[in-house]
């Protein structure tokens, strides 16, 4: 942790309530790190305990309540097909979060991620998406199907769709054109200026607003700026609930620019875009990676026109956000967040950072 936050707690252990907002693989990666600080499901003979209790000079902490708020605007692939055929919310991002919060070794979590490679009508679908579709059909309620699925996989947290409305994304581009639908927006070559939801201002789940109000720590990101993060902030009441919450609010900055979403956008540009769409100042802190990419992966990303996001720390501070620098990079075939480092620094911020009264509308 490379920031001094100016407040020390006594050494007593704290129990934290955490809300993680996002979508795509970014949110599920973050949840894998955070869930280790959450107590597991109760066993027959022993009380539930987290895998880890966070401990530092400032004290110790574990998570008593973890809630994931997930965007539901996907209209491509298996999720898009189920959405059209069953008139249901897209299950893909929610499924990834259920698996991320489940016990890793469980056969069920592997089963949920199994994707059929052949079969008329089945090809391309994942078992978890079909399971959520079947439960939604049985219960008539997508939120209830998510709750039941979470119970079956013994998840260490609650998962809420950002809204249960049937929403579609529309982007206003820099050249004045408009592009509708998440798949089309992702495929477009233009520079996105502003994002809208159709219909506008859909209602959130009451549980989401309750979780945000009770939270000690709220995170947004990592994830695709316009298709995973901003859609959550266009749901009625969510930005105000974040602004009014006394939680420590942290943006987990992306590692790489992304074609058609964030090419040419710095870390501060990401924060500005989130604040602009929320119509308020959202964050106290931003977790920013300082580790360089290997030359091999750098060259691979360069082929798509992508590069590491510029960490313009002075510009971040000028927005009123305190940057926290860390080695958050894990290299696989792609650049991913080191989920353990991110989770550890988030826990530290949650117990050492001062809550602020600076949240005000633009």
C-alpha positions, -999 to +999 in steps of 0.1 A: +000+000+000+016+033-011-006+059+004-010+074+039-046+077+047-044+097+079-065+077+103-056+048+126-080+024+142-074+005+174-062-030+170-097-045+175-110-067+147-136-052+124-164-069+106-169-052+072-198-050+048-186-048+012-204-040-020-186-047-054-202-031-085-194-040-121-198-068-146-178-090-170-147-109-160-134-080-140-160-083-112-158-120-109-119-118-107-123-092-078-149-114-060-125-144-059-100-123-039-127-107-015-145-140-008-115-154+011-122-128+038-158-139+041-169-168+064-177-200+046-211-217+049-216-232+083-203-268+087-220-295+108-195-294+137-177-261+134-187-224+132-180-208+098-146-190+094-131-170+066-100-185+048-082-153+058-085-126+084-069-094+071-043-081+095-020-050+094-006-024+117-040-007+117-058-038+130-076-068+116-108-073+097-130-099+080-161-095+058-195-103+073-215-093+042-204-093+006-228-081-022-221-080-059-241-057-081-240-069-117-248-052-149-275-069-171-272-054-205-255-082-224-272-091-257-247-114-274-237-151-272-255-176-250-269-148-227-283-129-257-299-160-271-316-169-238-326-133-233-345-132-267-359-168-265-371-167-229-377-130-224-354-131-193-324-111-181-290-121-195-275-147-171-238-147-181-222-121-159-244-132-129-234-168-135-197-159-134-202-141-101-220-171-086-191-194-096-165-168-083-182-167-049-187-205-047-163-230-031-136-234-058-132-272-055-170-279-059-180-300-089-211-278-092-190-247-100-172-265-128-206-278-140-220-242-141-191-231-163-194-261-187-201-249-223-217-273-248-196-276-279-221-293-301-258-301-302-286-284-321-298-255-300-273-264-272-241-255-289-225-224-273-247-224-242-232-229-207-249-252-183-251-224-157-269-201-181-294-229-189-298-236-152-307-200-144-331-199-174-348-231-161-351-217-125-364-183-138-390-202-158-400-222-127-401-193-102-411-165-126-384-144-110-348-139-121-337-126-087-351-156-070-334-179-094-301-162-086-307-165-049-315-202-052-285-209-075-263-191-049-277-214-022-270-245-042-234-234-049-229-223-012-217-188-023-200-165+002-221-135-008-252-121-024-256-113-061-280-087-073-288-077-109-284-039-111-320-038-123-346-063-133-359-041-161-352-054-197-327-027-206-307-019-237-276+002-241-274+031-265-242+051-271-238+086-285-206+087-305-182+116-310-192+119-346-228+125-337-240+090-346-259+067-321-253+030-317-278+007-300-271-026-282-241-038-262-227-061-290-230-033-316-214-007-292-185-031-285-180-037-323-182-001-333-150+018-342-161+052-330-152+070-298-181+068-272-191+101-258-221+092-236-241+061-227-278+058-222-302+031-210-334+023-228-358+026-211-341+054-190-339+054-152-349+017-145-356+008-109-329-010-088-336-039-065-344-026-030-317-050-016-291-032-037-298+002-022-299-014+013-265-031+008-250+002-004-264+021+025-250-003+051-216-008+033-182+000+049-165-004+015-179+001-020-159-008-051-165-001-088-144-019-114-124-033-129-143-038-161-152-024-195-159+012-189-191+016-210-205-019-211-197-032-176-194-002-152-214+028-164-247+009-170-249+003-132-247+041-126-276+048-150-300+028-127-323+051-107-310+058-072-277+039-074-254+069-078-273+088-050-271+058-027-233+055-033-229+093-027-249+092+005-232+061+019-206+066+046-185+038+030-150+042+017-155+043-021-128+029-044-124+027-081-103-003-092-087+010-123-084-012-154-050-024-165-053-020-203-071+002-227-099-016-246-108-013-283-140+008-288-144+015-251-113+032-237-086+037-263-067+069-255-084+072-221-062+076-191-070+065-155-083+100-147-104+099-179-121+067-167-129+084-133-143+115-150-165+094-173-179+075-143-185+107-123-201+124-154-226+096-159-234+094-122-238+132-120-218+132-088-184+126-073-182+089-066-147+080-053-124+086-024-096+064-038-084+047-070-063+016-070-038+021-099-014-006-111+023+005-113+038-028-126+050-028-162+037-054-187+062-079-201+075-070-236+058-102-250+023-092-237+029-056-246+035-066-282+004-089-282-018-060-270-002-036-294-016-057-323-051-047-312-041-011-306-043-016-268-018-005-242-014-001-205-037+027-191-017+059-184-016+064-146-019+103-146-017+106-108-018+144-107-049+145-128-066+119-105-057+140-075-071+171-092-105+153-094-104+149-056-095+112-057-065+097-039-045+073-060-032+041-043-003+025-063+003-012-062+015-042-081-019-054-093-008-071-125-010-109-130+001-121-165-015-151-181-022-152-218-037-118-210-032-091-184-054-098-154-057-082-119-038-099-091-069-106-072-051-112-038-031-079-040-062-059-049-084-076-022-057-070+004-053-033-004-090-028-004-093-044+031-065-021+043-083+010+029-116-001+045-101-001+080-076+028+077-092+053+054-111+083+068-147+086+056-153+119+040-182+144+036-170+156+002-196+138-020-216+165-038-233+168-071-215+185-100 
